[in-house]
């Protein structure tokens, strides 16, 4: 790959994945990219899949769908923004999905989330 010549006083980068670049006097580079390890990617994929199945369910008091949806959204957002999720959220989501009182607990995608949480938690 040929990297183009930088403009005067500039920087030229041919390809970059993650990281940060700073130029000039007193410049500071801050890498704020989010990196998910394999278990984090698997968990995020499982969360997204189950989230996609929730429209099949009616939200009625006591069936747990709204609670699962709230936890899936919180865990998914945390993973996307920081690369991790609070242990308390992960445990609550796992417990909701294991509960027979939750309408979505019988879905294969719910089991996949539970298994991914188990792999993700230390």
C-alpha positions in Angstrom: 0.0 0.0 0.0 1.2 3.4 -0.9 0.7 6.1 1.8 0.1 9.5 0.4 2.4 12.3 1.3 1.1 14.5 4.1 0.2 18.1 3.5 2.7 20.5 5.0 2.5 20.3 8.7 0.1 17.3 8.5 0.0 13.6 9.0 -0.7 10.9 6.5 -2.0 7.5 7.6 -2.5 4.8 5.1 -4.6 2.5 7.3 -5.4 2.6 11.0 -7.5 0.4 13.3 -8.0 1.9 16.7 -5.4 4.1 18.3 -5.0 7.9 18.2 -2.8 10.4 16.4 -1.8 13.9 17.4 0.4 16.4 15.7 1.8 19.8 16.5 3.4 21.4 19.5 1.9 20.2 22.8 -0.5 17.9 21.0 -2.0 15.0 23.0 -3.5 11.9 21.4 -6.2 10.0 23.4 -7.3 6.6 22.3 -11.0 6.4 23.1 -11.8 3.4 20.9 -13.7 0.6 22.4 -12.3 -2.9 22.1 -14.4 -6.0 22.7 -12.6 -9.3 23.3 -14.1 -12.5 21.9 -16.5 -13.0 24.8 -17.6 -9.4 24.7 -18.4 -9.7 20.9 -20.2 -12.9 21.5 -22.3 -11.4 24.3 -23.1 -8.3 22.3 -24.2 -10.5 19.3 -26.4 -12.6 21.6 -27.9 -9.5 23.2 -28.7 -8.0 19.8 -30.3 -11.3 18.6 -32.5 -11.6 21.6 -33.4 -7.9 21.4 -34.6 -8.6 17.9 -36.9 -11.3 19.1 -38.7 -9.2 21.7 -41.3 -7.6 19.3 -42.9 -11.1 19.2 -44.0 -10.6 22.8 -46.7 -8.5 24.2 -45.6 -6.4 27.2 -48.0 -7.2 30.0 -47.5 -6.7 33.7 -45.7 -9.7 35.2 -44.4 -11.4 32.1 -40.9 -9.9 32.4 -40.6 -8.7 28.8 -40.2 -5.0 29.8 -37.6 -5.9 32.4 -35.6 -8.1 30.0 -35.8 -5.3 27.3 -34.5 -2.7 29.8 -31.6 -4.9 30.8 -30.7 -5.9 27.2 -30.7 -2.2 26.2 -28.5 -1.3 29.2 -26.0 -4.1 28.7 -25.9 -3.6 24.9 -25.3 0.2 25.3 -22.6 -0.4 27.9 -20.8 -3.0 25.8 -20.9 -0.7 22.7 -19.7 2.4 24.7 -17.1 0.9 27.0 -16.4 -2.7 26.0 -17.8 -4.0 29.3 -21.0 -4.0 31.3 -21.7 -3.7 35.0 -21.7 -7.0 36.8 -25.0 -6.2 38.5 -26.7 -5.7 35.1 -25.3 -8.9 33.7 -26.3 -10.9 36.7 -29.8 -9.4 36.7 -30.2 -10.1 33.0 -29.0 -13.7 33.5 -31.4 -14.2 36.4 -34.3 -12.8 34.4 -33.6 -15.1 31.5 -33.2 -18.2 33.8 -36.5 -17.4 35.5 -39.5 -19.4 34.4 -41.6 -16.4 35.1 -40.1 -14.5 32.2 -42.0 -15.0 28.9 -38.8 -14.9 26.8 -36.9 -17.4 28.9 -37.8 -20.3 26.7 -36.2 -18.8 23.6 -32.9 -20.3 22.3 -31.6 -16.7 21.9 -32.3 -16.2 25.7 -30.2 -19.3 26.5 -27.4 -17.9 24.2 -27.4 -14.7 26.2 -27.2 -16.6 29.5 -24.3 -18.7 28.2 -22.5 -15.6 26.8 -22.9 -13.9 30.2 -21.3 -16.9 31.9 -18.4 -16.7 29.5 -18.0 -12.9 29.9 -18.1 -12.8 33.7 -14.8 -13.5 35.4 
